[in-house]
Amino acid sequence: MAKTYRARWIVPVNGKPLENGFLRTDKGKVTELTTSVAAGESVIDLGDIALVPGLVNAHTHLEFSELTQPVGNPEQSFDHWISAVVGYRRSQLQNDSALLKQAIRSGISESQEDGVLALGEITTNGELLPAYQASTACLVSLREVINFSADRIEEVTQDTRDYVLQAQSAGVKAGISPHAPYTVHQKQLTELCRLSRELECVCAMHLAETKEECELITERSGPLREMLNRIGMWDDSAITLNSSLTEYVESLATSWRAIIVHGNYLDRDTIQYIGNAGDRLSVCYCPRTHHYFGHDPYPLEEMLAQGVRVCLGTDSRASNPNLALTGEVALVRTQFPQVDAQELLKMVTMHAAYALGIEQSHGFIGPGAVSDLLAVELEQSVQSLSVELLLTQLPDARLVSL
C-alpha cells in the first residue's frame, strides 16, 4: 500500500538533505522524495527525526559470531593466529553445519540491532544457504576460495561457479572471495576474476593485510612461506618471481567489480592505480581489526586524496569485540578527525553498497531504494542538520520500516 511520510530531515546521502521532506513508499520500496505534497494528501508525520539509509557492512565473517572474545593473541605472529582461526573453524564443523548456522543467525541479529541492513559475508560452507535465505537482511554471499595448487584450478573454478549460480537461483545475492595471496594461486585468481566478469558478480580478496603477506608476495619468503612449507601447501608456481601488490590489484581490476579487503600496507603507486580504476575497485577498511593487530597507521587520507572508494567493514569477532559497524565509524572519527563527515557516512552506506553490487537498492534514500531506514532522533532546538551530529547518534538510531 502506498504511503507518504514527513520527516524533519531526510538524508539521501547521494544528494542534499531535505528539510521538512516527504517520502513516498510502496511495497517496501521508496518511490519518491519531495519537498511538498498536494493539499489534503494523507501524510504520516514522523516528527523531529532524520531519516538515514540503513547501514551496509562491506566485509564480515559471520561464522565467528558466537565468539565472546577475539581468537588468539594479537601479539603472536600472523601465521600462528591463522592456525588458531583454522582450529576454531574445525571445532565449529563437528556438529555438521548446525553451529555455523546458529552463528550466522546471531551475527545477522547483532548487525541489524546496530542498524545494518546489508552485509558482505564471506561464505566458507555451501550448506549455509538456508540461513542466508531466511535472513531479513540483504546478504551478499562471497564464496571463499582456497587453492594454492595449479593442478586444481579448473575444478575449483567450476565448483565456485556452481555455488554462485546455486545461490542466485535460491534468491541469495552471491559473489566470489579468493581468500588471500598466501592461499590462492595467481592463475586461480585470474580465473576467478574472469568468472566474476562472466557472472557479473563481486570478487573480494584480502590483500596487503600484513607485512608478512607483503614479504611473501615480493620475496616469496618469510613466516607465511614457512607455514605453507610446514603444512605441505607451497606450490612454486603459485606466486611468480618479482611479483608485487600492484600485480594482484591489476588482476582484481579485471573483475566485474572487486573489493580489496584491508589494504593496510598498500603503497602509493598501488593506491593511485586503485583510485584510477574506481568504477571497478573499492577498498574495505576494517578499523577495529586494524587497531587490534597494531598495524602501521592506515593510509586512509592518501586513499581519499587519490579518489579511492573506501568502505568500512567489521571483519569478524575473531579480531573484533563485536559486529557494531557504528563502532568502526567512531574509531575512524577518533583517529582521522579531519575526514569529512559526509564522506565517512558514505563509507557505510552508498560506497559499501556499490562495492557489493547492491547500489540500486541499498545505501541511499531515493526511488528504488528499500524503505527500511534508520531514524535518528533530533532535539527540537536543533536548527540545522549536522552530519557530525548524525554520526554521533547513529548507535542510538532505530530501524523503521516505511
BAVOLUM-511868 format. One record per residue (C-alpha): residue number from 1; x, y, z. Coordinates in nm, 3 decimals, m for minus. Each point is the difference from the previous one (the first is absolute). Last residue first. Example, Ala and Ser with C-alpha at 12.3 -4.5 7.8 and 13.67 -1.06 7.14 Angstrom:
% BAVOLUM-511868
num|x|y|z
2|1.367|m0.106|0.714 .
1|m0.137|m0.344|0.066 .
END
This chain:
% BAVOLUM-511868
num|x|y|z
402|0.805|0.250|0.597 .
401|0.200|m0.247|0.207 .
400|0.174|0.188|0.278 .
399|0.331|m0.097|0.159 .
398|0.100|0.201|0.302 .
397|0.306|0.222|0.032 .
396|0.187|m0.010|0.329 .
395|0.335|m0.111|m0.145 .
394|m0.044|0.261|m0.278 .
393|m0.010|0.293|0.246 .
392|0.360|0.114|m0.038 .
391|m0.011|m0.052|m0.376 .
390|m0.317|0.209|m0.025 .
389|0.159|0.280|0.203 .
388|0.300|0.009|m0.236 .
387|m0.247|0.008|m0.291 .
386|m0.134|0.322|0.147 .
385|m0.356|0.106|m0.080 .
384|m0.108|0.349|0.089 .
383|m0.222|0.148|0.271 .
382|0.036|m0.265|0.271 .
381|m0.217|0.126|0.287 .
380|m0.265|m0.261|m0.071 .
379|0.258|m0.265|0.085 .
378|0.048|m0.258|m0.271 .
377|m0.064|m0.375|0.008 .
376|0.177|m0.198|m0.272 .
375|m0.231|m0.230|m0.197 .
374|0.172|m0.267|m0.205 .
373|m0.169|m0.130|m0.313 .
372|m0.180|m0.305|m0.136 .
371|m0.153|0.147|m0.315 .
370|0.229|m0.186|m0.240 .
369|0.128|0.226|m0.274 .
368|m0.164|0.007|m0.343 .
367|m0.077|0.374|0.002 .
366|0.214|0.175|0.262 .
365|0.173|m0.049|0.332 .
364|0.354|m0.136|m0.029 .
363|0.221|m0.296|0.097 .
362|m0.219|m0.278|m0.133 .
361|m0.224|m0.082|m0.297 .
360|0.180|0.093|m0.323 .
359|0.340|0.007|0.175 .
358|m0.008|m0.375|0.065 .
357|0.324|m0.094|m0.180 .
356|0.199|m0.060|0.318 .
355|0.241|0.289|m0.061 .
354|m0.291|0.221|m0.099 .
353|m0.180|m0.073|0.327 .
352|0.315|0.070|0.200 .
351|0.045|0.338|m0.169 .
350|m0.372|0.085|0.037 .
349|m0.033|m0.074|0.372 .
348|0.279|m0.067|0.248 .
347|0.273|0.190|m0.188 .
346|m0.253|0.264|m0.109 .
345|m0.041|0.108|0.363 .
344|0.377|0.047|0.021 .
343|m0.005|0.218|m0.311 .
342|m0.275|0.215|0.153 .
341|0.204|0.034|0.320 .
340|0.307|0.127|m0.188 .
339|0.319|m0.161|0.125 .
338|0.190|0.245|0.224 .
337|m0.080|m0.190|0.317 .
336|0.191|m0.305|m0.128 .
335|0.077|m0.214|0.305 .
334|m0.304|0.092|0.206 .
333|m0.248|0.026|m0.289 .
332|0.137|m0.326|m0.141 .
331|m0.051|m0.167|0.339 .
330|m0.361|0.120|0.022 .
329|m0.082|m0.123|m0.350 .
328|0.138|m0.344|0.081 .
327|m0.210|m0.009|0.315 .
326|m0.304|0.094|m0.209 .
325|0.064|m0.320|m0.193 .
324|m0.073|m0.189|0.321 .
323|0.103|m0.361|m0.060 .
322|0.164|m0.062|0.338 .
321|0.332|m0.028|0.187 .
320|0.198|m0.019|m0.326 .
319|0.269|m0.238|m0.125 .
318|m0.174|m0.339|m0.005 .
317|m0.323|0.194|0.055 .
316|0.007|0.073|m0.370 .
315|0.100|0.256|m0.265 .
314|m0.193|0.310|0.102 .
313|0.001|0.159|m0.342 .
312|0.039|0.352|m0.133 .
311|m0.003|0.141|m0.352 .
310|0.265|0.192|m0.193 .
309|m0.043|0.106|m0.362 .
308|0.350|0.118|m0.091 .
307|0.016|0.356|m0.134 .
306|0.374|0.048|0.048 .
305|m0.053|0.242|0.292 .
304|m0.236|m0.253|0.159 .
303|0.264|m0.271|m0.017 .
302|0.268|0.232|0.137 .
301|m0.224|0.094|0.292 .
300|m0.072|m0.364|0.078 .
299|0.359|m0.125|m0.003 .
298|m0.047|m0.197|0.326 .
297|0.267|0.057|0.263 .
296|0.220|m0.311|0.043 .
295|m0.183|m0.306|0.130 .
294|m0.072|m0.056|0.369 .
293|m0.193|m0.324|m0.050 .
292|m0.307|0.123|0.187 .
291|0.018|0.344|m0.169 .
290|m0.029|m0.147|m0.351 .
289|m0.283|m0.221|0.127 .
288|m0.164|0.312|0.141 .
287|0.035|0.197|m0.322 .
286|m0.107|m0.257|m0.264 .
285|0.069|0.191|m0.324 .
284|m0.164|m0.136|m0.315 .
283|0.159|0.127|m0.320 .
282|m0.196|0.036|m0.323 .
281|0.088|m0.087|m0.359 .
280|m0.206|m0.016|m0.320 .
279|m0.128|0.352|m0.072 .
278|0.280|0.140|0.215 .
277|0.278|m0.121|m0.228 .
276|0.203|0.324|0.022 .
275|m0.023|m0.004|0.380 .
274|0.122|m0.359|0.007 .
273|0.304|0.092|m0.211 .
272|0.079|0.291|0.232 .
271|m0.017|m0.230|0.300 .
270|0.233|m0.242|m0.175 .
269|0.254|0.275|m0.066 .
268|m0.015|0.122|0.360 .
267|0.046|m0.340|0.165 .
266|m0.277|m0.215|0.143 .
265|0.089|m0.125|0.347 .
264|m0.333|m0.005|0.183 .
263|m0.199|m0.087|m0.312 .
262|m0.269|m0.162|0.220 .
261|m0.224|m0.169|m0.259 .
260|0.058|0.101|m0.361 .
259|m0.349|m0.018|m0.143 .
258|m0.063|m0.081|m0.365 .
257|m0.254|0.071|m0.275 .
256|m0.046|m0.179|m0.332 .
255|0.351|m0.130|0.054 .
254|0.298|0.110|m0.213 .
253|0.095|0.248|0.275 .
252|0.068|m0.295|0.229 .
251|0.288|m0.104|m0.224 .
250|0.143|0.351|0.004 .
249|m0.028|m0.002|0.380 .
248|0.200|m0.321|0.017 .
247|0.274|0.144|m0.222 .
246|m0.004|0.322|0.202 .
245|0.075|m0.196|0.316 .
244|0.315|m0.129|m0.168 .
243|0.154|m0.307|m0.164 .
242|0.371|m0.020|m0.075 .
241|m0.019|m0.377|m0.051 .
240|m0.353|m0.129|m0.042 .
239|m0.209|m0.117|0.293 .
238|m0.179|m0.334|m0.034 .
237|0.264|m0.164|m0.223 .
236|0.215|m0.126|0.287 .
235|m0.300|m0.164|0.165 .
234|0.012|0.009|0.381 .
233|m0.275|m0.196|0.173 .
232|0.195|m0.266|0.187 .
231|m0.109|0.124|0.344 .
230|0.352|0.105|0.100 .
229|0.085|0.141|m0.342 .
228|m0.308|0.221|0.010 .
227|0.088|0.116|0.352 .
226|0.361|0.075|m0.100 .
225|m0.123|0.204|m0.298 .
224|m0.233|0.185|0.240 .
223|0.284|0.070|0.243 .
222|0.234|0.152|m0.264 .
221|0.078|m0.070|m0.362 .
220|m0.138|0.041|m0.353 .
219|0.180|0.338|m0.006 .
218|m0.267|0.238|m0.137 .
217|m0.318|m0.192|0.072 .
216|0.119|m0.181|0.313 .
215|0.145|0.319|0.144 .
214|m0.329|0.182|m0.061 .
213|m0.186|m0.279|0.181 .
212|0.233|0.023|0.299 .
211|m0.048|0.377|0.011 .
210|m0.371|m0.060|0.047 .
209|m0.335|0.066|m0.171 .
208|0.132|0.108|m0.338 .
207|m0.285|m0.200|m0.155 .
206|m0.303|m0.192|0.124 .
205|m0.199|m0.057|m0.319 .
204|m0.355|0.083|m0.113 .
203|m0.150|m0.079|m0.344 .
202|m0.349|0.135|m0.065 .
201|m0.232|m0.153|m0.259 .
200|m0.061|0.060|m0.368 .
199|m0.012|m0.375|m0.071 .
198|0.255|0.010|m0.283 .
197|0.195|0.290|0.144 .
196|0.029|m0.168|0.341 .
195|0.097|m0.324|m0.174 .
194|0.289|0.181|m0.168 .
193|0.107|0.130|0.340 .
192|m0.019|m0.356|0.130 .
191|0.216|m0.124|m0.288 .
190|0.269|0.261|0.063 .
189|m0.003|m0.077|0.372 .
188|0.055|m0.369|m0.077 .
187|0.295|0.100|m0.216 .
186|0.143|0.189|0.298 .
185|m0.045|m0.303|0.227 .
184|m0.215|0.083|0.303 .
183|0.088|m0.067|0.365 .
182|0.290|0.236|0.073 .
181|m0.129|0.265|m0.241 .
180|m0.334|0.013|0.187 .
179|m0.350|m0.151|0.005 .
178|m0.126|0.003|m0.357 .
177|m0.345|0.126|0.096 .
176|m0.273|m0.039|m0.261 .
175|m0.353|0.134|m0.032 .
174|m0.356|m0.065|0.105 .
173|m0.338|0.162|0.051 .
172|m0.235|m0.261|0.144 .
171|m0.329|m0.077|m0.177 .
170|0.052|m0.377|m0.013 .
169|0.086|0.023|m0.372 .
168|0.268|0.254|0.091 .
167|0.146|m0.232|0.261 .
166|0.013|m0.295|m0.240 .
165|0.159|0.217|m0.271 .
164|0.266|0.125|0.239 .
163|0.064|m0.352|0.132 .
162|0.033|m0.159|m0.344 .
161|0.248|0.266|m0.112 .
160|0.211|m0.064|0.308 .
159|0.003|m0.374|m0.066 .
158|0.098|0.066|m0.363 .
157|0.287|0.226|0.104 .
156|0.118|m0.257|0.254 .
155|0.012|m0.278|m0.261 .
154|0.181|0.210|m0.261 .
153|0.258|0.127|0.249 .
152|0.072|m0.334|0.167 .
151|0.341|m0.088|m0.146 .
150|0.147|0.349|0.046 .
149|m0.028|m0.042|0.377 .
148|m0.039|0.289|0.245 .
147|m0.377|m0.035|0.023 .
146|m0.218|0.169|0.260 .
145|m0.321|0.156|m0.130 .
144|m0.252|0.172|0.225 .
143|m0.346|0.038|m0.150 .
142|m0.117|0.359|0.046 .
141|m0.360|m0.013|0.120 .
140|m0.149|0.349|m0.039 .
139|m0.248|0.011|0.284 .
138|m0.299|0.235|0.002 .
137|m0.150|m0.018|0.349 .
136|m0.333|m0.176|0.065 .
135|0.191|m0.326|0.016 .
134|m0.163|m0.334|m0.075 .
133|0.177|m0.034|m0.336 .
132|0.339|0.056|0.164 .
131|m0.059|m0.275|0.253 .
130|m0.121|m0.231|m0.277 .
129|0.319|0.078|m0.200 .
128|0.232|m0.107|0.281 .
127|0.060|m0.349|m0.139 .
126|0.247|0.141|m0.253 .
125|0.256|0.057|0.276 .
124|0.275|0.261|0.005 .
123|m0.215|0.304|m0.080 .
122|0.149|0.347|0.048 .
121|m0.293|0.234|0.060 .
120|m0.033|0.348|m0.151 .
119|m0.281|0.134|0.213 .
118|m0.324|0.193|m0.043 .
117|m0.254|0.159|0.237 .
116|0.231|0.110|0.281 .
115|m0.167|0.219|0.264 .
114|0.194|m0.125|0.302 .
113|m0.276|m0.241|0.102 .
112|0.013|m0.127|m0.357 .
111|0.363|m0.100|0.044 .
110|m0.066|m0.190|0.321 .
109|m0.286|m0.190|m0.164 .
108|0.209|m0.085|m0.306 .
107|0.286|m0.119|0.216 .
106|m0.220|m0.219|0.217 .
105|m0.168|m0.159|m0.302 .
104|0.337|m0.073|m0.161 .
103|0.136|m0.145|0.325 .
102|m0.302|m0.230|0.024 .
101|0.060|m0.114|m0.358 .
100|0.365|m0.071|0.081 .
99|m0.093|m0.206|0.304 .
98|m0.244|m0.208|m0.204 .
97|0.241|m0.057|m0.290 .
96|0.090|m0.360|0.081 .
95|0.051|m0.016|0.377 .
94|0.380|m0.022|m0.007 .
93|0.017|0.286|m0.250 .
92|0.036|0.273|0.262 .
91|0.309|m0.167|0.144 .
90|0.163|0.010|m0.343 .
89|m0.059|0.374|m0.030 .
88|0.155|0.058|0.343 .
87|0.314|m0.186|m0.100 .
86|0.024|0.195|m0.325 .
85|m0.017|0.325|0.197 .
84|0.275|m0.116|0.237 .
83|0.220|m0.098|m0.295 .
82|m0.059|0.343|m0.156 .
81|0.119|0.161|0.326 .
80|0.317|m0.209|m0.019 .
79|0.062|0.119|m0.357 .
78|m0.056|0.361|0.108 .
77|0.268|m0.012|0.267 .
76|m0.122|0.041|0.358 .
75|m0.067|0.348|0.138 .
74|m0.367|m0.004|m0.100 .
73|m0.054|m0.307|0.222 .
72|m0.234|m0.281|m0.094 .
71|m0.360|0.036|m0.106 .
70|m0.202|0.309|0.093 .
69|m0.245|m0.009|0.291 .
68|m0.355|m0.122|0.055 .
67|m0.001|m0.206|m0.319 .
66|m0.346|m0.095|m0.128 .
65|0.033|0.228|m0.303 .
64|0.300|m0.181|m0.148 .
63|m0.194|m0.147|m0.295 .
62|m0.117|0.354|m0.082 .
61|0.323|0.084|m0.182 .
60|m0.037|0.369|m0.089 .
59|0.071|0.254|m0.269 .
58|m0.197|0.282|m0.161 .
57|m0.233|0.072|0.292 .
56|m0.282|0.212|m0.147 .
55|m0.200|0.236|0.222 .
54|m0.370|0.075|m0.040 .
53|m0.056|0.327|m0.178 .
52|m0.056|0.309|0.220 .
51|m0.327|0.165|0.107 .
50|0.049|0.293|0.235 .
49|m0.256|0.032|0.274 .
48|m0.216|0.271|0.150 .
47|m0.341|m0.142|m0.088 .
46|m0.087|m0.308|m0.204 .
45|m0.311|0.165|m0.146 .
44|m0.210|m0.244|m0.202 .
43|m0.151|0.192|m0.292 .
42|m0.340|m0.037|m0.164 .
41|m0.026|0.243|m0.290 .
40|m0.246|0.284|0.063 .
39|0.201|0.260|m0.182 .
38|0.256|m0.164|m0.227 .
37|0.344|m0.074|0.138 .
36|0.323|0.198|0.025 .
35|0.376|m0.044|0.036 .
34|0.019|m0.327|m0.188 .
33|0.162|m0.342|0.005 .
32|m0.170|m0.272|m0.203 .
31|m0.061|m0.373|m0.039 .
30|0.186|m0.146|0.297 .
29|m0.043|m0.375|0.011 .
28|m0.159|m0.245|0.244 .
27|m0.324|m0.043|m0.194 .
26|m0.056|0.373|m0.053 .
25|0.175|0.302|0.145 .
24|m0.028|0.378|m0.028 .
23|0.236|0.221|0.197 .
22|m0.059|0.362|0.089 .
21|0.258|0.253|0.114 .
20|m0.015|0.253|0.280 .
19|0.366|0.072|m0.073 .
18|0.137|m0.208|m0.286 .
17|0.366|m0.104|0.020 .
16|0.199|0.053|m0.323 .
15|0.064|m0.298|m0.221 .
14|0.150|m0.350|m0.004 .
13|m0.021|m0.014|0.379 .
12|m0.385|0.006|m0.012 .
11|m0.019|0.182|0.336 .
10|m0.365|0.082|0.070 .
9|m0.052|0.262|0.269 .
8|m0.296|0.104|0.215 .
7|m0.187|m0.299|m0.138 .
6|m0.324|m0.036|m0.198 .
5|m0.137|m0.331|m0.123 .
4|m0.219|m0.099|m0.295 .
3|m0.145|m0.345|m0.045 .
2|m0.070|m0.239|m0.287 .
1|m0.138|m0.339|0.099 .
END
